[in-house]
Amino acid sequence: MAKLNENYLNIKQSYLFSEIAKRVNDFCDANPDKKVIRLGIGDVTLPLGSLVIDALHKAVDEMSKAETFKGYGPEQGYDFLRNSIKEYYKRNGVEVDLDEIFVSDGAKSDTGNITDMFSTDNVVLVPDPVYPVYVDTNIMNGRKIIYMDGTAENGFLPMPDDSVKADIIYLCSPNNPTGAVYNKEQLKAWVDYANKNDAIILFDSAYECFVAEPGLPRSIFSIEGAKTCCVEFCSLSKTAGFTGTRCGYTVVPKAIVKKTSDGRELSLNHMWNRRQTTKFNGVPYIIQRGAAAVFTEEGMDEAKAMINTYRKNAKLISDTMDELGVKYTGGINSPYIWFECPFGMYSWDFFDKMLNEIQVVGTLGAGFGKNGDNYFRLTSFNNYENTKEAMERFKTLFK
Ligand SMILES: *Cc1c(COP(=O)(O)O)cnc(C)c1O
């Protein structure tokens, strides 16, 4: 008899997002005259930059001629793109080797697929609140997960605790959903913990391009010692609007080498290369050309202009919170603003209040873990006019 992976029974069903959609739809049906503003969007909304579009068109044309047609490409990504990524790291003061860079169809797949590299008896440490992919992919493999609390007291930046024994640690900075960012000293403490405990940090830096304050790390590899214990996941999704176009990259340092139970050595970089060449046939050539355009100087300017548009919206939201005296994290170095629900409300009650009284939709903190129960996330991915109107309406809740 074929036996199915019963670990799937242990994944929490995500009723939350469908319930949000249902409540919004019901409201709209009952109130067709009311304009609902969505600040729950977890996706970019601006179109791709013109240089990306040009590069995509050019690559499509190349595919139409026998001389320039491309079939299977290297599973790890074309060298033209890996070189651009290497140079991008270099401009940010980080040296990585070409064969440490793996181009992929996005950070979600890689953060999930990396679990293939690890034995199921590892203890996995994840922050709460957290991006749900880390938790669910490990539950699918039957791994034990322990949580570390992100709270107002620690600024939603949990720090290592020497009494906790973890083998694999997920960190996401700037964070989704809280927008909080670790500074260098804090990340150094994590890297030291990982090296001391022979653990591995899986560092999700999907939002690195939102880091605005100087001195804040955009890559875990800007921290001394990270090359022996960290894997970094990056994506063009938020950097350049590639959520639907799909391109990311993962850096797996060659210095991560672990002893097997019988004393042999395994290199994580070799394993990941083997995994990708076996189970993945690379990102489409056309998409990689579009991605390479992002890493040119002009391409980066275009990407920055997009980020700045979102930043302006984030500032509108955070300025409103400041004015109202609502405490929040995020906004400055992140498209997300995370705040405690006002009036001592639970997030579902606050969600209903926002929807019914001011027709603004956000995301319940409860969707990201128990520490989010009284919290709420607004995003800067709507347009300026809508964000402004939403904030004017938001203020009326406090009158
Ligand atoms: C959006 C996001 C990503 C990017 O995922 P892609 O698969 O590259 O689109 C990764 N991690 C987090 C936490 C995100 O919010």
The ligand as a MOL file (V3000), in Angstrom:
LIG
                    3D

  0  0  0     0  0            999 V3000
M  V30 BEGIN CTAB
M  V30 COUNTS 15 15 0 0 0
M  V30 BEGIN ATOM
M  V30 1 C 7.9840 37.9010 -0.1500 0
M  V30 2 C 8.8800 37.0860 0.7050 0
M  V30 3 C 9.8430 36.2670 0.1310 0
M  V30 4 C 10.0440 36.2160 -1.3560 0
M  V30 5 O 9.5820 35.0370 -1.8530 0
M  V30 6 P 9.6940 34.7440 -3.4130 0
M  V30 7 O 9.4190 33.2890 -3.4810 0
M  V30 8 O 11.0960 35.0770 -3.8180 0
M  V30 9 O 8.6870 35.5820 -4.1050 0
M  V30 10 C 10.6890 35.5450 0.9580 0
M  V30 11 N 10.5920 35.6310 2.2950 0
M  V30 12 C 9.6920 36.4300 2.8840 0
M  V30 13 C 9.6580 36.5300 4.3550 0
M  V30 14 C 8.7880 37.1630 2.1080 0
M  V30 15 O 7.8660 37.9250 2.7050 0
M  V30 END ATOM
M  V30 BEGIN BOND
M  V30 1 1 1 2
M  V30 2 1 2 3
M  V30 3 2 2 14
M  V30 4 1 3 4
M  V30 5 2 3 10
M  V30 6 1 4 5
M  V30 7 1 5 6
M  V30 8 2 6 7
M  V30 9 1 6 8
M  V30 10 1 6 9
M  V30 11 1 10 11
M  V30 12 2 11 12
M  V30 13 1 12 13
M  V30 14 1 12 14
M  V30 15 1 14 15
M  V30 END BOND
M  V30 END CTAB
M  END
